[in-house]
Amino acid sequence: MMNFIVKTHKRGTTYSKPCFFILNKGMNSGKPQNEPYTNSFVVIFDNKEDSENIYWIAYSLWKTKFWHQHLVGSVILFLRLPDFKKEFFPKAKVLMEEYEAHVKHVAALKLLELKENQFHENINLINDMRRVIVHRYSNR
């Protein structure tokens, strides 16, 4: 079983080991990202492969809105570190038990993310072309 450390990220801190960040405030709490958020937890690993595997587990939990049931607060909702640890460690362990299925799911998620990025780039290009055509047409 892989080992990882979860703690609150302090702004300005740099990490020498592979890591990713989990947003802990707002309705997007639980969202993983490779760049630090202002309000986030950091998950630190010994090697890059473990970081990548757990990142996709965190991504899956965020996309399924798993963390919504653990949000607290009356005005700005947030995720507590002890609640995150209590739920994340066992969930990651269960999802990593069937490693071959996990690898297939991660490959599919990576492909979907790549296609989504390409789709957004195409939408941006279409919007740019639309603006150019409308601009040319209206300035006749």
C-alpha positions in Angstrom: 0.0 0.0 0.0 1.3 3.4 -0.9 2.0 6.0 1.8 0.9 9.6 1.5 0.6 12.6 3.9 -2.3 15.0 3.9 -2.0 18.3 5.6 -3.1 21.9 5.2 -1.2 23.9 2.5 0.4 27.1 3.7 0.8 29.8 1.1 4.3 30.2 -0.2 5.4 26.7 0.7 7.1 24.6 -1.9 7.3 20.8 -1.8 10.2 18.8 -3.0 8.2 15.5 -3.2 5.5 14.8 -5.7 2.1 16.3 -4.5 -1.2 17.7 -5.6 -3.7 20.0 -3.9 -7.3 19.6 -2.8 -9.6 22.6 -2.6 -11.2 22.7 0.8 -13.6 25.7 0.6 -16.8 26.2 -1.3 -19.0 23.9 -3.3 -16.0 22.7 -5.3 -14.4 21.3 -2.1 -12.5 18.1 -2.9 -11.4 19.3 -6.4 -7.8 18.2 -7.1 -5.3 20.3 -9.0 -1.5 20.2 -9.5 -1.2 23.9 -8.7 -1.9 25.1 -5.2 -5.3 26.7 -4.3 -5.5 29.4 -1.7 -7.6 27.2 0.6 -6.4 23.7 0.1 -4.9 20.6 1.5 -1.7 19.1 0.1 -1.3 15.4 -0.5 2.4 14.5 -0.5 3.9 11.2 -1.9 7.2 9.5 -2.2 7.0 8.9 -5.9 5.2 10.4 -9.0 3.3 7.2 -9.9 1.5 7.0 -6.5 0.7 10.7 -6.8 -0.9 10.2 -10.2 -2.9 7.2 -9.1 -4.3 8.9 -6.0 -4.9 12.1 -8.0 -7.4 10.3 -10.2 -9.1 8.8 -7.2 -9.5 12.3 -5.8 -10.8 13.5 -9.1 -13.4 10.8 -9.3 -14.6 11.5 -5.8 -14.9 15.2 -6.6 -16.7 14.6 -9.8 -19.3 12.4 -8.1 -19.8 15.1 -5.4 -18.7 12.6 -2.7 -17.5 15.5 -0.5 -20.8 17.4 -0.4 -22.1 15.3 2.4 -19.1 16.3 4.5 -19.2 20.1 4.0 -19.8 22.2 7.1 -20.4 25.9 7.6 -23.4 28.3 7.4 -22.2 30.9 4.9 -19.1 29.5 3.2 -19.1 25.7 3.1 -15.8 24.0 3.8 -14.2 20.5 4.3 -12.4 19.8 7.5 -9.0 18.1 7.4 -10.0 15.3 9.9 -13.2 14.5 7.9 -11.1 14.5 4.7 -8.6 12.1 6.1 -11.2 9.9 7.7 -13.0 9.4 4.4 -10.2 9.6 1.8 -7.7 7.0 3.2 -10.2 4.1 3.2 -11.8 5.1 -0.1 -8.4 5.3 -1.8 -7.4 1.9 -0.4 -10.7 0.3 -1.6 -10.3 1.8 -5.1 -6.7 0.7 -5.4 -7.3 -2.9 -4.5 -8.3 -3.8 -8.0 -5.3 -2.2 -9.6 -5.9 -3.4 -13.2 -9.4 -2.0 -13.2 -8.1 1.2 -11.7 -5.4 1.6 -14.4 -8.1 1.1 -17.1 -10.4 3.7 -15.5 -7.5 6.2 -15.2 -6.6 5.8 -18.9 -10.2 6.4 -19.8 -10.4 9.5 -17.6 -7.2 10.9 -19.1 -8.5 10.3 -22.6 -11.8 12.0 -21.8 -9.9 15.0 -20.3 -7.8 15.3 -23.4 -10.9 15.2 -25.6 -12.6 17.8 -23.4 -9.7 20.2 -23.6 -9.6 19.7 -27.4 -13.4 20.4 -27.5 -12.9 23.6 -25.5 -10.1 24.8 -27.8 -12.4 24.2 -30.8 -15.2 26.1 -29.1 -12.8 29.0 -28.5 -11.7 29.0 -32.1 -15.3 29.0 -33.4 -16.1 31.9 -31.1 -13.0 33.8 -32.4 -14.0 33.2 -36.0 -17.5 34.3 -35.2 -16.2 37.6 -33.7 -14.0 38.2 -36.7 -16.8 37.6 -39.2 -19.3 39.8 -37.3 -16.6 42.5 -36.9 -15.8 42.4 -40.7 -19.5 42.3 -41.6 -20.5 45.2 -39.3 -17.6 47.5 -40.4 -18.5 47.6 -44.1 
